[in-house]
């Protein structure tokens, strides 16, 4: 039988995996200390750019009402790009290695979770409303900002790869609601896609797979993701045609998600049978090479992936029953 790592890679590359991977079972998350300084997930605090964050059990967001600037043409007066050379990546990586079995890098994929991409970083400074207006009213200033953030991110990413030696790098840059993109596909292609492409190229050159975390109905830009070298699409939600995407892009982009993460199976009060039923639905509708089951269950302490949950046992049990091809 394949190791979880071998099976997951077989799925990503469109081969013949033995079973559907369960992300939190078959993938070892890493880089959580670096993620915490980019976008605090488990605490109230200030990120590396000086943005205050508020955390609840449902998740974390920039503090409501915070705005570093309201005119994107003046971003350089307010934004201080962090000095990557001064960051102690070695200490962060060593601390995490000491908390996980040494065999994990051989048996499971190691995935670096990173913070905000260029668009979400702009949102963190301006709020969604102002950032979206800026894309339309001051596109050149937005591109200048994205250029600076991308240069920083590439330097940051290379350090993460140096010290964590991951198989996958995941960038979070949500740009859609449950109904569609926040902006037109044309605006995405002109203002955001080029910077995703540069980061994807930098990651791929290091022999690491590029994963984009992009919630909501963003299926319109799946061809763009494929074009620039995104190999995994994380948090793929069921308002998209996931089965169709898996068929059309087998071996080009993997679909990590499937779970109804904005519906009842993710609610705090979801019972065990509801969890089991959602596992069965996902493994009925999406059991195809390239699919990774990525559940999201919330409890009183937060996201179960990070804080644990008694219901994860039932989820795993049901996955074991139905995962095999």
KAHU-V727490 format. One record per residue. N is the residue number from 1. RES is the residue in one letter. SS is DSSP state (alpha for helix, beta for strand, coil for the rest). NEAR is the number of other C-alpha atoms within 12 Angstrom. Layout:
n;res;ss;near
N;RES;SS;NEAR
N;RES;SS;NEAR
//
This chain:
n;res;ss;near
1;X;coil;10
2;X;coil;19
3;X;coil;23
4;X;alpha;31
5;X;alpha;34
6;X;alpha;26
7;X;alpha;34
8;X;alpha;43
9;X;alpha;38
10;X;alpha;29
11;X;alpha;39
12;X;alpha;38
13;X;coil;25
14;X;coil;27
15;X;coil;21
16;X;coil;23
17;X;coil;30
18;X;coil;27
19;X;beta;35
20;X;coil;42
21;X;beta;46
22;X;beta;43
23;X;alpha;34
24;X;alpha;30
25;X;alpha;30
26;X;alpha;31
27;X;beta;35
28;X;beta;37
29;X;beta;34
30;X;beta;39
31;X;coil;40
32;X;alpha;31
33;X;alpha;32
34;X;alpha;36
35;X;alpha;31
36;X;alpha;26
37;X;alpha;31
38;X;alpha;35
39;X;coil;40
40;X;coil;32
41;X;coil;36
42;X;coil;28
43;X;coil;22
44;X;coil;22
45;X;beta;23
46;X;beta;25
47;X;coil;30
48;X;coil;27
49;X;coil;28
50;X;coil;25
51;X;coil;34
52;X;beta;28
53;X;beta;31
54;X;beta;25
55;X;beta;24
56;X;beta;21
57;X;coil;23
58;X;coil;23
59;X;beta;25
60;X;beta;27
61;X;beta;33
62;X;beta;36
63;X;coil;26
64;X;coil;19
65;X;coil;20
66;X;coil;22
67;X;coil;28
68;X;coil;30
69;X;coil;24
70;X;coil;26
71;X;coil;27
72;X;alpha;34
73;X;alpha;23
74;X;alpha;19
75;X;alpha;29
76;X;alpha;19
77;X;alpha;14
78;X;alpha;20
79;X;coil;25
80;X;coil;19
81;X;coil;25
82;X;coil;21
83;X;coil;17
84;X;alpha;21
85;X;alpha;15
86;X;alpha;11
87;X;coil;20
88;X;coil;19
89;X;alpha;28
90;X;alpha;22
91;X;alpha;17
92;X;alpha;24
93;X;alpha;29
94;X;alpha;20
95;X;alpha;19
96;X;alpha;25
97;X;alpha;25
98;X;coil;14
99;X;coil;16
100;X;coil;17
101;X;coil;14
102;X;coil;15
103;X;coil;17
104;X;alpha;26
105;X;alpha;26
106;X;alpha;20
107;X;alpha;22
108;X;coil;32
109;X;beta;36
110;X;beta;38
111;X;beta;36
112;X;beta;41
113;X;beta;38
114;X;beta;38
115;X;beta;38
116;X;beta;42
117;X;coil;44
118;X;alpha;39
119;X;alpha;42
120;X;alpha;32
121;X;alpha;43
122;X;alpha;44
123;X;alpha;37
124;X;alpha;41
125;X;alpha;40
126;X;alpha;34
127;X;coil;28
128;X;alpha;29
129;X;alpha;19
130;X;alpha;26
131;X;alpha;35
132;X;alpha;32
133;X;alpha;22
134;X;alpha;32
135;X;alpha;35
136;X;alpha;23
137;X;alpha;17
138;X;coil;23
139;X;alpha;23
140;X;alpha;19
141;X;alpha;23
142;X;alpha;38
143;X;alpha;31
144;X;alpha;24
145;X;alpha;39
146;X;alpha;37
147;X;alpha;29
148;X;alpha;25
149;X;alpha;36
150;X;alpha;34
151;X;alpha;25
152;X;alpha;28
153;X;alpha;35
154;X;alpha;33
155;X;alpha;25
156;X;alpha;37
157;X;alpha;42
158;X;alpha;31
159;X;alpha;32
160;X;alpha;40
161;X;alpha;36
162;X;alpha;21
163;X;alpha;25
164;X;alpha;35
165;X;coil;30
166;X;coil;38
167;X;coil;38
168;X;beta;42
169;X;beta;48
170;X;beta;41
171;X;beta;45
172;X;beta;30
173;X;coil;35
174;X;coil;34
175;X;coil;38
176;X;beta;31
177;X;coil;20
178;X;coil;23
179;X;coil;18
180;X;coil;22
181;X;beta;26
182;X;coil;31
183;X;coil;30
184;X;coil;20
185;X;alpha;22
186;X;alpha;17
187;X;alpha;27
188;X;alpha;34
189;X;alpha;25
190;X;alpha;22
191;X;alpha;30
192;X;coil;40
193;X;alpha;35
194;X;alpha;25
195;X;alpha;34
196;X;alpha;42
197;X;alpha;32
198;X;alpha;29
199;X;alpha;40
200;X;alpha;38
201;X;alpha;27
202;X;alpha;29
203;X;alpha;38
204;X;alpha;26
205;X;alpha;17
206;X;coil;23
207;X;coil;18
208;X;coil;33
209;X;beta;36
210;X;beta;43
211;X;beta;42
212;X;beta;47
213;X;beta;37
214;X;coil;39
215;X;coil;35
216;X;coil;32
217;X;coil;26
218;X;coil;38
219;X;alpha;34
220;X;alpha;25
221;X;alpha;31
222;X;alpha;37
223;X;alpha;22
224;X;alpha;29
225;X;alpha;37
226;X;alpha;30
227;X;alpha;20
228;X;alpha;30
229;X;coil;32
230;X;coil;41
231;X;coil;42
232;X;beta;45
233;X;beta;49
234;X;beta;42
235;X;beta;39
236;X;beta;44
237;X;coil;39
238;X;coil;34
239;X;coil;25
240;X;coil;33
241;X;coil;22
242;X;alpha;37
243;X;alpha;30
244;X;alpha;20
245;X;alpha;34
246;X;alpha;35
247;X;alpha;22
248;X;alpha;21
249;X;coil;32
250;X;coil;27
251;X;coil;29
252;X;coil;33
253;X;coil;39
254;X;beta;49
255;X;beta;56
256;X;beta;45
257;X;beta;43
258;X;coil;46
259;X;coil;43
260;X;coil;32
261;X;coil;31
262;X;coil;25
263;X;coil;23
264;X;alpha;21
265;X;alpha;31
266;X;alpha;33
267;X;coil;27
268;X;coil;27
269;X;coil;17
270;X;coil;27
271;X;coil;23
272;X;alpha;26
273;X;alpha;20
274;X;alpha;25
275;X;alpha;37
276;X;alpha;29
277;X;alpha;24
278;X;alpha;37
279;X;alpha;41
280;X;alpha;28
281;X;alpha;23
282;X;alpha;39
283;X;alpha;35
284;X;alpha;22
285;X;alpha;22
286;X;coil;39
287;X;coil;35
288;X;coil;39
289;X;coil;39
290;X;coil;44
291;X;beta;54
292;X;beta;46
293;X;beta;51
294;X;coil;41
295;X;coil;42
296;X;coil;43
297;X;coil;40
298;X;beta;33
299;X;beta;27
300;X;coil;19
301;X;coil;21
302;X;beta;25
303;X;beta;28
304;X;alpha;28
305;X;alpha;28
306;X;alpha;23
307;X;alpha;18
308;X;coil;18
309;X;coil;26
310;X;coil;20
311;X;coil;31
312;X;alpha;33
313;X;alpha;18
314;X;alpha;22
315;X;alpha;40
316;X;alpha;29
317;X;alpha;21
318;X;alpha;27
319;X;alpha;34
320;X;alpha;22
321;X;alpha;18
322;X;alpha;28
323;X;coil;30
324;X;beta;21
325;X;coil;20
//
